[in-house]
Amino acid sequence: QVQLVESGGGLVQAGGSQRLSCAASGRTSSSSALGWFRQAPGKEREFVAAISWSGSNRSYADSVKGRFTISRDNAKNTVYLQMNSLKPEDTAVYYCAAVAVSYSTSVRSHSYEYDYWGQGTQVTVSS
């Protein structure tokens, strides 16, 4: 079992930056592939970024590529999402997710591939 708690959301102006954190706990949290998803009002949950358990492999949605960076610190059991050049269309609830399989080198971009989810943190970008 892996527990995930996101933090760092809030209100930011367009063009600004924000960093989200997701603290993971549980027996396999440091060896799990992790990802970030987001869901805007009235829209389906969408993939944002993913990272393998070691951090060697990363993947991004086209909409955030070049602006967002995912990273992890396994000593702290934490994954980060650095968001730069934010746009109003980035406004959403951001969710952290973890895969149950340990030591996977793959990155996963579909929500059904993830087994554990955080409660989400709201990011609002004003124009």
C-alpha positions as CSV (number, residue, x, y, z in Angstrom):
1,Q,0.0,0.0,0.0
2,V,1.3,3.5,-0.9
3,Q,-0.2,6.7,0.4
4,L,0.3,9.9,-1.5
5,V,-0.2,13.5,-0.3
6,E,0.1,16.5,-2.7
7,S,1.0,20.0,-1.7
8,G,2.0,23.3,-3.3
9,G,-1.1,24.3,-5.2
10,G,-2.6,27.7,-5.1
11,L,-3.2,30.8,-7.2
12,V,-0.6,32.1,-9.6
13,Q,-0.5,34.6,-12.4
14,A,-0.1,33.6,-16.0
15,G,3.6,33.4,-16.8
16,G,4.5,32.5,-13.3
17,S,5.9,29.4,-11.7
18,Q,4.8,26.9,-9.1
19,R,6.2,23.7,-7.7
20,L,4.0,20.8,-6.6
21,S,5.2,18.2,-4.2
22,C,3.9,14.7,-3.5
23,A,5.0,12.9,-0.4
24,A,4.8,9.1,-0.7
25,S,4.7,6.7,2.2
26,G,4.4,2.9,2.3
27,R,6.4,-0.2,1.9
28,T,7.3,0.3,-1.8
29,S,7.0,4.1,-2.2
30,S,10.6,4.7,-3.1
31,S,10.6,2.0,-5.8
32,S,7.4,2.9,-7.5
33,A,7.0,4.7,-10.8
34,L,5.2,7.9,-10.2
35,G,3.1,10.3,-12.3
36,W,1.2,13.6,-12.3
37,F,-2.3,13.9,-13.8
38,R,-4.7,16.9,-13.8
39,Q,-8.4,17.4,-14.2
40,A,-10.0,20.7,-15.1
41,P,-13.8,21.3,-14.4
42,G,-15.9,19.5,-16.9
43,K,-13.0,17.7,-18.4
44,E,-11.5,14.2,-18.1
45,R,-8.4,13.5,-16.1
46,E,-5.3,13.9,-18.3
47,F,-1.7,12.8,-18.1
48,V,0.8,15.5,-17.3
49,A,4.2,13.8,-16.6
50,A,5.7,10.5,-15.3
51,I,9.0,9.3,-14.0
52,S,10.4,5.9,-13.5
53,W,11.5,4.6,-10.1
54,S,15.1,5.6,-10.5
55,G,14.3,8.9,-12.2
56,S,16.2,7.8,-15.4
57,N,13.1,7.9,-17.6
58,R,10.6,10.7,-17.9
59,S,7.7,11.5,-20.1
60,Y,5.6,14.6,-20.6
61,A,2.3,15.5,-22.2
62,D,2.8,17.6,-25.3
63,S,0.9,20.5,-23.7
64,V,3.5,20.9,-20.9
65,K,6.7,19.8,-22.6
66,G,9.4,22.4,-22.2
67,R,7.5,24.1,-19.4
68,F,7.1,21.4,-16.7
69,T,9.7,19.2,-15.1
70,I,9.1,16.1,-13.1
71,S,11.7,14.9,-10.6
72,R,12.0,12.8,-7.5
73,D,14.1,12.4,-4.4
74,N,13.9,8.8,-3.3
75,A,15.7,9.6,0.0
76,K,12.7,11.8,0.9
77,N,10.1,9.7,-0.9
78,T,8.9,12.8,-2.7
79,V,8.1,13.6,-6.4
80,Y,8.0,17.1,-7.6
81,L,6.4,18.9,-10.5
82,Q,8.1,22.2,-11.4
83,M,5.7,24.3,-13.5
84,N,7.0,27.3,-15.4
85,S,5.4,29.7,-17.9
86,L,2.0,28.8,-16.5
87,K,-1.1,29.4,-18.7
88,P,-4.7,29.8,-17.7
89,E,-5.4,26.5,-19.4
90,D,-3.1,24.8,-16.8
91,T,-5.8,25.5,-14.2
92,A,-6.9,22.1,-12.8
93,V,-6.7,19.8,-9.8
94,Y,-3.4,18.1,-9.9
95,Y,-3.1,14.5,-8.8
96,C,-0.1,12.4,-7.9
97,A,-0.2,8.7,-8.7
98,A,1.9,5.6,-8.1
99,V,2.3,2.2,-9.7
100,A,2.2,-0.9,-7.5
101,V,4.9,-2.7,-9.4
102,S,8.4,-2.0,-7.9
103,Y,11.5,-1.1,-9.8
104,S,9.8,-0.6,-13.1
105,T,12.0,1.4,-15.6
106,S,9.0,2.3,-17.7
107,V,7.0,5.5,-17.6
108,R,3.2,5.3,-17.8
109,S,0.9,7.8,-19.3
110,H,-2.5,6.3,-18.7
111,S,-4.5,6.7,-15.5
112,Y,-5.6,3.0,-15.5
113,E,-1.9,2.0,-15.2
114,Y,-1.7,3.6,-11.8
115,D,-2.8,1.9,-8.6
116,Y,-2.6,4.6,-5.9
117,W,-3.8,8.2,-6.0
118,G,-3.4,11.3,-3.9
119,Q,-6.3,13.6,-3.0
120,G,-5.3,16.3,-5.4
121,T,-4.2,19.9,-5.1
122,Q,-5.8,22.9,-6.9
123,V,-3.7,25.0,-9.2
124,T,-5.4,28.2,-10.5
125,V,-3.7,30.3,-13.1
126,S,-5.1,33.8,-13.5
127,S,-4.9,35.7,-16.8
